[in-house]
Amino acid sequence: MFYAKNVPGWERAARFAIGALALAFAVFSWGTPLAVAAGVSGAVLAITGLFGFCPMCALVGRKLDKGA
């Protein structure tokens, strides 16, 4: 790929799970501002969990520890 992964495996799983829950909440209660915010944040969490790359973590210089 063209990017270096900066999210460890356990965090990827957690991001994906929480993102999927937020998306499910948004689908079942769509129309309220809270549901829209949950949908957007859930989509971002799920995508960063799938790809293993977080742009905000890259901005602050986070890198995976290859030795661990």
N, CA and C atoms as an extended XYZ file, in Angstrom:
204
Properties=species:S:1:pos:R:3:atomname:S:1:resname:S:1:resid:I:1 pbc="F F F"
N         0.821       -1.176        0.000 N   MET     1
C         0.000        0.000        0.000 CA  MET     1
C         0.874        1.252        0.000 C   MET     1
N         0.235        2.395       -0.104 N   PHE     2
C         0.947        3.660       -0.169 CA  PHE     2
C         1.055        4.361        1.179 C   PHE     2
N         0.623        3.730        2.221 N   TYR     3
C         0.673        4.329        3.543 CA  TYR     3
C         1.184        3.299        4.536 C   TYR     3
N         1.757        3.775        5.627 N   ALA     4
C         2.225        2.882        6.690 CA  ALA     4
C         1.126        2.774        7.739 C   ALA     4
N         0.787        1.563        8.113 N   LYS     5
C        -0.257        1.374        9.121 CA  LYS     5
C         0.229        1.936       10.452 C   LYS     5
N        -0.649        2.651       11.121 N   ASN     6
C        -0.280        3.247       12.397 CA  ASN     6
C        -1.273        2.915       13.508 C   ASN     6
N        -2.104        1.908       13.293 N   VAL     7
C        -3.070        1.474       14.301 CA  VAL     7
C        -2.824       -0.005       14.575 C   VAL     7
N        -2.550       -0.379       15.847 N   PRO     8
C        -2.302       -1.797       16.163 CA  PRO     8
C        -3.557       -2.650       15.993 C   PRO     8
N        -3.362       -3.954       15.923 N   GLY     9
C        -4.452       -4.891       15.655 CA  GLY     9
C        -5.592       -4.837       16.644 C   GLY     9
N        -5.283       -4.763       17.939 N   TRP    10
C        -6.356       -4.721       18.939 CA  TRP    10
C        -7.172       -3.451       18.798 C   TRP    10
N        -6.513       -2.351       18.448 N   GLU    11
C        -7.240       -1.090       18.292 CA  GLU    11
C        -8.060       -1.084       17.002 C   GLU    11
N        -7.555       -1.752       15.977 N   ARG    12
C        -8.315       -1.870       14.732 CA  ARG    12
C        -9.630       -2.591       14.987 C   ARG    12
N        -9.568       -3.690       15.744 N   ALA    13
C       -10.787       -4.447       16.057 CA  ALA    13
C       -11.754       -3.609       16.886 C   ALA    13
N       -11.226       -2.877       17.860 N   ALA    14
C       -12.080       -2.044       18.700 CA  ALA    14
C       -12.713       -0.914       17.888 C   ALA    14
N       -11.932       -0.290       17.017 N   ARG    15
C       -12.465        0.790       16.181 CA  ARG    15
C       -13.577        0.273       15.273 C   ARG    15
N       -13.356       -0.886       14.676 N   PHE    16
C       -14.363       -1.434       13.777 CA  PHE    16
C       -15.645       -1.793       14.531 C   PHE    16
N       -15.505       -2.411       15.702 N   ALA    17
C       -16.675       -2.813       16.481 CA  ALA    17
C       -17.478       -1.593       16.948 C   ALA    17
N       -16.798       -0.598       17.471 N   ILE    18
C       -17.490        0.603       17.949 CA  ILE    18
C       -18.100        1.363       16.775 C   ILE    18
N       -17.380        1.408       15.652 N   GLY    19
C       -17.920        2.067       14.463 CA  GLY    19
C       -19.163        1.385       13.940 C   GLY    19
N       -19.164        0.049       13.945 N   ALA    20
C       -20.346       -0.689       13.491 CA  ALA    20
C       -21.532       -0.456       14.419 C   ALA    20
N       -21.286       -0.399       15.724 N   LEU    21
C       -22.370       -0.108       16.675 CA  LEU    21
C       -22.926        1.302       16.466 C   LEU    21
N       -22.040        2.260       16.225 N   ALA    22
C       -22.497        3.634       16.003 CA  ALA    22
C       -23.296        3.730       14.705 C   ALA    22
N       -22.861        3.012       13.674 N   LEU    23
C       -23.618        3.014       12.424 CA  LEU    23
C       -24.982        2.358       12.594 C   LEU    23
N       -25.047        1.280       13.360 N   ALA    24
C       -26.329        0.626       13.612 CA  ALA    24
C       -27.270        1.554       14.378 C   ALA    24
N       -26.742        2.259       15.356 N   PHE    25
C       -27.559        3.236       16.087 CA  PHE    25
C       -28.083        4.310       15.140 C   PHE    25
N       -27.216        4.781       14.255 N   ALA    26
C       -27.616        5.838       13.323 CA  ALA    26
C       -28.705        5.362       12.369 C   ALA    26
N       -28.614        4.122       11.926 N   VAL    27
C       -29.609        3.593       10.992 CA  VAL    27
C       -30.976        3.477       11.664 C   VAL    27
N       -30.990        3.028       12.917 N   PHE    28
C       -32.263        2.790       13.584 CA  PHE    28
C       -32.907        4.052       14.158 C   PHE    28
N       -32.152        5.133       14.275 N   SER    29
C       -32.758        6.370       14.793 CA  SER    29
C       -32.378        7.554       13.912 C   SER    29
N       -32.419        7.354       12.607 N   TRP    30
C       -32.014        8.398       11.672 CA  TRP    30
C       -32.951        9.593       11.744 C   TRP    30
N       -32.401       10.765       11.567 N   GLY    31
C       -33.196       11.981       11.554 CA  GLY    31
C       -32.855       12.920       12.692 C   GLY    31
N       -32.379       12.402       13.798 N   THR    32
C       -31.993       13.257       14.911 CA  THR    32
C       -30.540       13.697       14.708 C   THR    32
N       -30.159       14.837       15.236 N   PRO    33
C       -28.773       15.290       15.102 CA  PRO    33
C       -27.769       14.319       15.738 C   PRO    33
N       -28.166       13.676       16.826 N   LEU    34
C       -27.285       12.705       17.468 CA  LEU    34
C       -27.030       11.505       16.556 C   LEU    34
N       -28.059       11.058       15.856 N   ALA    35
C       -27.910        9.922       14.950 CA  ALA    35
C       -27.020       10.279       13.767 C   ALA    35
N       -27.131       11.482       13.260 N   VAL    36
C       -26.277       11.905       12.147 CA  VAL    36
C       -24.822       11.961       12.598 C   VAL    36
N       -24.579       12.523       13.778 N   ALA    37
C       -23.219       12.586       14.308 CA  ALA    37
C       -22.665       11.182       14.568 C   ALA    37
N       -23.499       10.296       15.082 N   ALA    38
C       -23.063        8.924       15.324 CA  ALA    38
C       -22.771        8.207       14.013 C   ALA    38
N       -23.547        8.479       12.985 N   GLY    39
C       -23.306        7.861       11.683 CA  GLY    39
C       -21.999        8.298       11.063 C   GLY    39
N       -21.725        9.583       11.135 N   VAL    40
C       -20.479       10.097       10.558 CA  VAL    40
C       -19.273        9.579       11.337 C   VAL    40
N       -19.321        9.675       12.655 N   SER    41
C       -18.186        9.207       13.450 CA  SER    41
C       -18.039        7.689       13.366 C   SER    41
N       -19.142        6.965       13.282 N   GLY    42
C       -19.076        5.512       13.136 CA  GLY    42
C       -18.467        5.102       11.813 C   GLY    42
N       -18.775        5.839       10.749 N   ALA    43
C       -18.186        5.539        9.449 CA  ALA    43
C       -16.688        5.780        9.466 C   ALA    43
N       -16.265        6.872       10.094 N   VAL    44
C       -14.823        7.164       10.175 CA  VAL    44
C       -14.115        6.097       10.993 C   VAL    44
N       -14.688        5.717       12.114 N   LEU    45
C       -14.072        4.679       12.949 CA  LEU    45
C       -13.988        3.337       12.220 C   LEU    45
N       -15.048        2.964       11.538 N   ALA    46
C       -15.053        1.686       10.827 CA  ALA    46
C       -14.027        1.682        9.694 C   ALA    46
N       -13.903        2.781        8.975 N   ILE    47
C       -12.946        2.846        7.864 CA  ILE    47
C       -11.514        2.815        8.380 C   ILE    47
N       -11.220        3.566        9.450 N   THR    48
C        -9.859        3.525        9.986 CA  THR    48
C        -9.554        2.153       10.578 C   THR    48
N       -10.558        1.485       11.114 N   GLY    49
C       -10.353        0.129       11.618 CA  GLY    49
C       -10.087       -0.864       10.503 C   GLY    49
N       -10.765       -0.710        9.383 N   LEU    50
C       -10.549       -1.623        8.256 CA  LEU    50
C        -9.177       -1.441        7.613 C   LEU    50
N        -8.779       -0.199        7.413 N   PHE    51
C        -7.528        0.064        6.709 CA  PHE    51
C        -6.304        0.065        7.618 C   PHE    51
N        -6.494        0.292        8.916 N   GLY    52
C        -5.356        0.300        9.831 CA  GLY    52
C        -4.549        1.578        9.773 C   GLY    52
N        -5.101        2.602        9.180 N   PHE    53
C        -4.413        3.884        9.072 CA  PHE    53
C        -5.349        4.977        9.553 C   PHE    53
N        -4.854        5.815       10.465 N   CYS    54
C        -5.623        6.931       10.987 CA  CYS    54
C        -4.887        8.225       10.639 C   CYS    54
N        -5.476        9.077        9.817 N   PRO    55
C        -4.802       10.313        9.442 CA  PRO    55
C        -4.475       11.219       10.635 C   PRO    55
N        -5.351       11.279       11.626 N   MET    56
C        -5.072       12.120       12.791 CA  MET    56
C        -3.897       11.584       13.606 C   MET    56
N        -3.789       10.268       13.696 N   CYS    57
C        -2.641        9.676       14.391 CA  CYS    57
C        -1.355        9.950       13.618 C   CYS    57
N        -1.430        9.956       12.302 N   ALA    58
C        -0.259       10.253       11.483 CA  ALA    58
C         0.179       11.703       11.656 C   ALA    58
N        -0.783       12.600       11.846 N   LEU    59
C        -0.438       14.018       12.035 CA  LEU    59
C         0.378       14.250       13.294 C   LEU    59
N         0.102       13.475       14.344 N   VAL    60
C         0.857       13.644       15.584 CA  VAL    60
C         2.081       12.743       15.642 C   VAL    60
N         2.350       11.997       14.587 N   GLY    61
C         3.575       11.202       14.483 CA  GLY    61
C         3.495        9.808       15.066 C   GLY    61
N         2.319        9.255       15.209 N   ARG    62
C         2.170        7.906       15.767 CA  ARG    62
C         2.619        6.866       14.753 C   ARG    62
N         3.442        5.911       15.212 N   LYS    63
C         3.903        4.812       14.368 CA  LYS    63
C         3.775        3.518       15.147 C   LYS    63
N         3.614        2.417       14.423 N   LEU    64
C         3.541        1.114       15.089 CA  LEU    64
C         4.923        0.692       15.541 C   LEU    64
N         4.965        0.041       16.686 N   ASP    65
C         6.215       -0.514       17.197 CA  ASP    65
C         6.416       -1.872       16.537 C   ASP    65
N         7.359       -1.981       15.632 N   LYS    66
C         7.558       -3.222       14.870 CA  LYS    66
C         8.088       -4.368       15.737 C   LYS    66
N         8.709       -4.069       16.861 N   GLY    67
C         9.281       -5.105       17.720 CA  GLY    67
C         8.248       -5.819       18.575 C   GLY    67
N         7.105       -5.219       18.781 N   ALA    68
C         6.118       -5.806       19.696 CA  ALA    68
C         5.153       -6.719       18.984 C   ALA    68
